[in-house]
Structures are given as C-alpha cells and as structure tokens.
Amino acid sequence: MNLLKSLVVVAWADGKLEDGEFGVIDGLLCSFGANDQEEEEILSYAKTPRRLEDDLEVSGLSPGDRELLMTNATLLTLADGDLSQSELSFLNRLAGMLEVSKDEFEAILSSVRESAERISGLPPPAGFV
C-alpha cells in the first residue's frame, strides 16, 4: 500500500491528476493485486492533491521497492503524454529522497525512454532526457 500511495504522490507531481495518470494508477492496483478495500483506499487517496515533501513515506521501502517506485514514477510521469520540466525536477527530487544514485537514475530514465519509443514507435516527449 505504501508503494501505491507513493505512486499517487508521483501522479500529482505537476499539480494535477490527469485521466491518463488515474488510469495508470487503476492498472497498477490490478498488477499489484490490490483487493477491493485497498483499491477503494488508494482511489480515495488519489482524489486529494499530494506533495512529495508532505506525503511520500520512504522509510518502509526496501531497496527493491525504491527502484520499483523510481521506475514506475518515471513511467507515470509519461502517462499524460508529456514530461514537463517540473516533472523532471520532481523525478530528480524523488531520486534523492529514495537514495537512488545518479547512475541508477540515469539508467532508469534511459530504460523507460527506450521502452516508450519501442511501444509507441514515436520519439519521447519533449524534455525527456
């Protein structure tokens, strides 16, 4: 649940929760095997604007969870079809909070970029590193 709530915080990175981002959260609920009560809790949590510094709880995340969160956060920022400068800045702050090294962060960005290009056949969104 902590990982899913963390992804909700990421979805709010640009100050709004777009339909595409909400859809990704819904898909993640299924992929993480959330039950009905957990799904209701996360969807309710997602309705309120969230801020990284106020709402992200990383202390209970294992190193694997941190990497998974960073990867899914990067994917989630692309859900609305654009990676804004504020979202890129957000990802950098998130990497710092998760203690993801610069090299790990760059590898995740590169991997997500390659996946986005392969899946869509289109170049990555403007501003994507």
N, C-alpha and C positions, 0 to 999 in steps of 0.2 A: 504494500500500500504506500509506503514511503517513496518508493521509486515512481509509482504512478502519480502521486501528488507532486513530486519533483518535476515530472514532465508537464503537468498542468501549469506550474510556475513558469516553465520554459515557454509554453504556448502563449503566455501573457507578456513575453519579452518586449514586444512592440507596443504594449499598452492596450491591445485589443485581442479578442479571441475570434478568429475568422471561422467560417463554416468548415473550410478545409482542415484547419487545425483541430476543430472539435471532432471532425470525422476521424482524424488520426488517433485522437485520444480514445474514441469509441473502439477503433480497431485494436489499439493496444490493450484495452480491457479484455478483449477476446483472446488475444495472443498470450496474455499473462494469466488467463484462466480465472478472471475475477468472477465471483458469484454475484447473484442479484443484489445483495446488500452492499457489497463492495462497489459494484457498478453504480448504484444509486449514490453512495457516498462520494465517489470520485466525480460523477457528473454534477452533483450539487456543489462540490468544492470548486469545480471549474467555472461556475456561474459568477463567482466573485473575483474581481481583479486581484492579481497576485504580483508580488515583487520579490525579486531574487533575494535581496538582503533581509527581507522580513519573513519570508515564507519557506525558504529552502532549508531543509534539515538534512545535513550530510553525515552527521556523526554515526548513524547506524548503518551506513552503506559500506559494504566490503569493497576492496579494490576492483573486483569484477563488476560489482553494481555501479561503481563510479564510471568505469569505462563504458558500460552499457548505457548509463544515463547520458554521458557525453555524446555517444554515437546517436542515440535516439533524439537527444536535444538538437543535434545538428540536422538530422532528418526532419524533425518537427518544424524547425525554422524555415524549411523549404516548402512546407505544406500549402502555404498561400501563394506559391509560385514566385516568391521574391525573397532575397536575402538582403535586408536593409543594412545600412551601416550600424544602426542601433542594435540589430540582431547579432551582427558580427562582434560588436563590442560586448554584448551580453554573453556570447559564447566564450569570449576571452575571459571575462569575469568569472563565468561558471567554471572554466578550466582551472582558474586559480583557486576557487573555493573547493574544488574536487581534488586538488593537488595533482592534476594531470599535467605532466611535463609539456614543455613547448613542442618537443619532438613527437610525443604521443598525440597532442592536439593537432599538429600539422598532418600526421598520418591519418587521423580520423577524418579531418577535412578533405584530404585527398581521396580517401576511400569513398566517402559519401559523394564527392564530386563525380568520381568515376562511375559510381552506381547510378547517379541521377542522369548522367549522359547516356549510359548504356540503356537504361529503362526508357527514357523519353526520346532518345535519338537527337535531342536538342542540346545546344550549349547550356552551361549552367547559368543561373540567374545573374544579373548584373551585380557586381560587388562580391561575387563568390571568389574566394581565394583558392 
